[in-house]
Amino acid sequence: MANASATRVARYFSTRVDGYCALAAFLLVLAAFLIPRIEGKPWRDRLYAGAAPIFGGWLPHIGWGTIPAVAIAAAVVRFGPDLARRLSWGRLLFATWAAAAAWALALAMVDGWRRGFANRLTTRDEYLHEVGGVHDIGAVLRGFSGRILDFQPDSWTTHVSGHPPGALLVFVLLDRIGLGGGAWAGVLCLLVGTSAAAAVPFAIRALGSEHRARAATPFLALMPAAIWIAVSADGLFAGVGAWAVALLAVATRLGRGWIVAAFASGLLFGFALVLSYGLVLLAVAAAAVLLARSFRPALPALAGALAVVAAFAAAGFWWLTGYHLVVERYYQGIASERPYSYWVWGNLAATVCAVGLATAAASCRMLVELEIQPLRPLRDWLPRWRSHVDPAALVAAAGVAAILIADISGLSKAETERIWLPFDVWALAATALLPRHSTRFWLGVQAAGALLINHLILTNW
């Protein structure tokens, strides 16, 4: 009887703590929305985000994606937890990916086929605006850095200038194989981006915890980040980065073919680096995975990453040169006017909108499950820590750490609900730590939050 009572107290206490963490995150989001209203229009205009902290404008609306989105959310809340336990592993991963893709597409369709999907990547600031002008890929790579800075006759458009050339080349190659235009670009971002919903549990299982991997799948299928994954290149980046980490997790098992898996992971990490400068922070997730199991895959993975970077350097694009020029370009634009004093925490509020209150609720559990050791020599505590640490907590903490580093850097002021998608998908792994009895409640909270944001704000992506 005493043990049963203690269990009930512990369960009540942990549930209360989950609620407090979610409440704190909700208050952060509320403050981020209210303060621009309180401060007045002149100050608000300097934010350059009409619905700050979300990049978009207030416009309550519905669309023909509304009913499918509600139906998908209801189905995942009702059947997701049971299917996560019962389906075979392969079928579960495919079902998670399919559900995430359907959810993301339905949310995009709330804004309509053209506004919500087909035309999102065709505006003058986007990659597709430059695709038609690329006739010689070699010449583009050799001259890419020279067109990064603004106020030149041939300056790259905003998104092309802000990223390495790999991102532009993806859409150029898509066009070259006959799949040009905004719709096909959106399909690519949708499918690759939502595949992260399968990559994250794939990695958690490879690190030794199938039950945590299964527990995470309904939350990944219904992630609020799907609002921005379907129609932004950052969704594509998130998918590539997620599979890079997942393959590295497989390599740490040191089973048959682990060197090949590690090298393939490195190739994806290298590709991620030439897609987005910010994806250098995936090194945090890579380090966490290696720390959890084995450092041996580090060298073949590093070799793979360097091979990609070296290939681009040989073709005429040096990553570090591009990075320094992008920092200069960043401050040539509205970033110099956006107040860091707001965005340093407003960014985090936007991230809460992308990962949902369920992720915030699980954050305290994540810290506990990490079993952080006091400062002692690595060899004294690492073997025991590896046998006890929770993989879901570890990769979630890596995602959160990458977000915090990016935030402090000041190189992302606004639009982080989109820009930090490659890290958000790992932070979402924390939801696997929530108790089974509360799973449907938190799934409902996730769905409600995403539906509210998508129907109240006309997001730019």
N, C-alpha and C positions, 0 to 999 in steps of 0.2 A: 504493500500500500504506500509506504514511504517513497519507494522508488518511482511508483506511478505518479505520485504527487510532485516529486522533483522534476520528472519529465514534463509534466504539464506546465510547471512554473518556467522551466527552461524554454519550452515551446512558446509560451505566452510572451516571455521576455524577448526572445529573438524576433518574434513577429512584431512586437512593439518597436524594436530597434529598426526593423525594415521600414515600418511606417514613418518613423522619425526621419530616416535618411531620405525617403521619398518626399516627405513634407519639406525638408530643407531644400531639395532640388526644385520643388514646385515654387517655393517662395523666391528662389533665385530667378527662375523664369518669369514669375510675376513682376518682380522688381525690374527686370530687364525690359519688359514691355511697358511698364508704367512710367518709369523715369523719363524716357523721351517725351511722353505726353506732358509730364509735369514741368519739365525744363523749358518748354516752349519751342516755337518753330525755328528761330534762328539757330539755336543749339542743335535741334533735331535735324536740321538740314545738313549739318556738318557730318552726320552719321552716314549719309548716302545710302540709307536703307529705309524705305518707307514703312516697313513693318518691323523695325529693329526690335530684337536682335536677328530676326529672320530677313533675308534679302528678298524682298517682294513688296507687295502693296496690299493693304486691307481691301478685300472685296469678297464679301460673303456670296457664295455661288454653289450651284450643284451642276452636275453634268451626267451624261449617260454612263459614266464610270461609277457613279455614286452607288447604285443598287448592287452591281457586282462587287464593289469594294466592301460594302457592308456584309454581303453574303459570304465572301471569302473570309472576312474577319470572324464572323459567327461560326463558320465551319471549323476554322483553326482553333478557336476557343473551345468549341464543343468536342471535337474529335482529335485535335492535335496531340494532347498529352497521352491519350490511349494509344494512338498510332505510333508515337515515339517509342513506346515500350514494346509494342507487338510486332511491328514490321521487321523484316530482315534488314540487315545493315545496308546493303546496296539499295534496296527499295526505299528505305527511309531517306537516304541521301538524295535520291532522285526526286522523291515526293517533296522534300524540303525545298529543293531548287525550283521545282515546278510551282509550288505554292508561293514562294517568294517572287517568282517572275510574274505570276498571275496577279498577285497583290500589287506589285509595283506598276504593272500595266494598267490595272483598274484605277489606281490613284492618279496616274497620268491622264487617263481618259476623263477624269472629273473636269479637267480644263479643256477637253475637246481634242479631237484627233490632230488638228493642225497646231493649235496653241499649246496643247499639252504634250505632244509627242513629235510629229513629223517636222515641225518648223523650229523646234527648240535649239537645234544645233546649226541652224542656217543663218543666224543673225550676223551682223557685220563684226561682232566681237569674237565670234567663234571660229573653230578650226576650218569648217567647211567653206568659209568665206575665202580662204587662201588656197584651197585645193586646186581650183581651176588654173591658178598661176604657177603651179609646180609642173615644169616640163622636163627638167633634168634633176633627178634626185641628188646626184653627186654634186652638182653646182649649188643646190640648196644647202647641203650639209657644209660645204666649204664656206659659204657666205652667210650661214645662219646667224652667227654671233654678231656680225656687222649690222644686222637689221633689228636687233633687240631693243636698243634705246629708242625712245619716242622722239617726236618732232623731226623726223627725217622723211623725205618723200616716199621712201620704200619701207618704212617701219612696219614690222609685223603687227597684225591686229592683236588685241589685248591678250587673248588666251594663248595664241601661238607664241607671242613674245615672252609670256610668263612661264613657259615650259621648255624643256629640251625638245629637240626635233622629233623624237620618237613618237610623240603624241600626234603631230601633224602627219607623219609618215603612215601611221595606222590608217588614217582616213584617206590619204592619197592612194594607198594600196587597195583599200576597199573600193574606191572609185575605179581603179585600174582593172579590177576583176569584174566590173559591170554592176557593182552594188553601190552606185553613187547616190547622193541625195540624203536629206535629213532623216527619212524614214528608216533606211537601212543602217545609217549611223546610230539611230536610236535603238534599233534591234540589237546591234552589236553591244552597245553599252548596257542594255537591259539584260541580255543573256550572260555576258561575262560578269557584270556587276553582281547580279543575283546569285551567281555560282559561288560567291563568297559565303552564302548561307549554307552551302555544303562543305566548303573548304574548312571553315572554322571547326565544326564537329569532327571532321576528318582528322584534323590536327590534334584535337583533344584526345580522341581515341588512340591515335598513334603514340601519344605521350602516356598512355596507360589507363585511361578512365573512360570506358565505353558508357557507363551509366550517366556520367556527367555530359558526355557528348550527346547522348539521346535526350537528356533533359533540356539541352540548349536548343534543339531543333525547332520546336514550335515558336520560340521567341525570335529565332533568326528568320523563320518563314514570315513572321508578322512584324518585322522590324520597322519602326517609323522612318528609318533612313531610306526606305524604299521610295519615299517621295522624291528624293534627289538622285537615287541610283539610276532610275529608268532613263533619264534624259540628260545626263551630264557625263562628260568624259571622266570625271572623278569616280563615277561608278565603275567604269572600265578599269581605272587604276586600282580600285579596291579589290576587284576580282583577281587581277594579276598578282598583286601583293599578297593576297590571302593564300593563293596556291603556292607562291614561293615559300611562305612560312610553313604551309602544310607539308610540302615535299621535304623540307628540312626536318620537320618533326618525324617523318617516316625514316629519314636517314639516321636519326639518332638511335633508332632501334638496333642498328648495326647488323641487320639481317642480310640476306642475300641481295646483292645489288645496291648496297647502301651508298657506295661511292658514286654510282650513276645517279641515284636519287639526289645526293648532295650536290653534284655538279649541275643537274637539271634545275635544282632549286636556285643555285647561283646564277644560272642563265636568266631565270625569271627575276631574281633580284636585280641583276644588271639591266634587264629590260625595264623594270620598274624605275630605275634611276634615270633612264633616258626618256621616260614618260613624264616624270614630275620630280623636281628637285626636292620637294618635301618628303618624298618616299625614302630618302636617306634615313629617316627616323624609323623605318622598318627594321633597322639594325637593333632597335630595342627589343622587338619581338623575336628576332633571330637569336639575340643573346639569351633571352629568357628560355627559349626552346633548348639551346645548347646547354645551358646551366642545369636544366631539368633532367637531362639524360646523359649526354656525352659531348665532349668538345671535339671529338675526332672528325665529324663532318665539316668542321669549320674550314679547313684548308681546301678541299675540293669545291665547296660552295664559294669560297672567296675566288678561286680560280675561274669558276664560271662567271661570276659577276664582273671580274676584271676583263675577261675575254670580250664581253659585250661593250664595256666602256672603251676598251682598247680598239675595238673594231670601229666605233664611231669616231674615235680620235684619229685613226688612220684615214678615215673618210673625210676628215676636216673639221670635226666638232669636238672641242675639248670641254668636258663637263664643268670644270672649275671656272674657266673663263665665262661660260654661259651663266653660271650661278652668280658670279660677282656683277655681271651686267644686269641680271634680272633684279638684284637688290637695288641697283641704281634706278632701273626702270620703275620699280615698285614705288619709289618715293618721287618719281616724276608725275605720278597720277594722284588720285584722290586719297591714297593712303597717307599722304603728308598732311591732310586736313582731318582725317578721321581721328577722334580723340582716343588715345591709348587708355586713358583713365576709365573710359566706358567699356571699350572692347576687350580689355584684358579679362574682365569677368563676363561681359556680354557674350563673348565667344563661347564661354562655358555654358551659358544659358542656351545658346543655339545648339550646342552639342547635346544637352539634355533633351531638347526637342527631337534630335535625331536618334538618340539611343533609347529614349523613353524613361519614364519614372521607375519601371521595373529594374532597369540597370542601376539606377541610383539606389533603389531599395536594397539591392544585393551588394552594394559597395562595402558596407561594414563587414559582411560575411567574407568578402574577398580579402580584406586585410587580415582577418583572423586566420583564414585558411592558408595564407602565405607562410605562416610560421617563421616570420622574420627572425633571424639569429642575431645575437649580439656580435660585436666586432671581435671576431676570432679568426685565426688562420683558416683558410679555405679547406685545407685537408682535414681539419678537426671536425667540421660540421656538415660538409657537403654530402658525404655518403648517406648519413642519416636523414638529412633534409630531403634528398632526392626520393627517399622511400616513403616520405610522408606528405610532401607538398601536393596540393590539389592542382592538376593541370589546368582546369578551367579558371581557377583563381589566378594562376600564374600568367596565362596569356591575356586575361582581362586586365591584370595590373600592367602588363606591358603596353596594352593599348592606351590605358589611362595615362601612363608615364609619357608616352609619345605625344599625346594631346597636350599635356601640361608643358612639355618642352617647347612644342610648337607655339603654344599660347604665350609663353614668356618671351619668346624670340621677337614678338611684335611684327613678324612678317606675314601674319594673317589677321587683319582687322576687318571683321565681317565676312560673311559667306562661308563660315566654317562648318555650317551644317552640311555643306557640300564638300569643301576642301578637305575636311578631316575624315571623310568616309573610309579611307583605308585603315584608319585607326579605330574608328567607331565600331567596325564589325568585330574587332577583337574585344573591345570593352563590353560588347553585348554578351560575350561568353559568361560574364558574371551571373547572368540570369539562371544559369544551370545550378547555381548554389541555392536558389530559393526553395523553400520546402514544398513538397509535392502537394500538400493540402491547399496551398495558396496559388498554385500554378494558373488555374483558370481565372482567378481574380486579377492577377497581374497581366495575363494575356489580354484581358478585357481592358485594362488600363492602357496598355500599349496601343491597342486598336483604337480606342476612343481618342487618345491624344493625337494619333496620326490623322484620323478622320477630321477632327476639329481643325487642326492646322491646315490641312489640305482644302477644306471647304470655306474657311474664313480668310485665308491669305492666298492671293494669286502669286505663287512663288515664281522666281525667275527661272528656276530649273525644276 
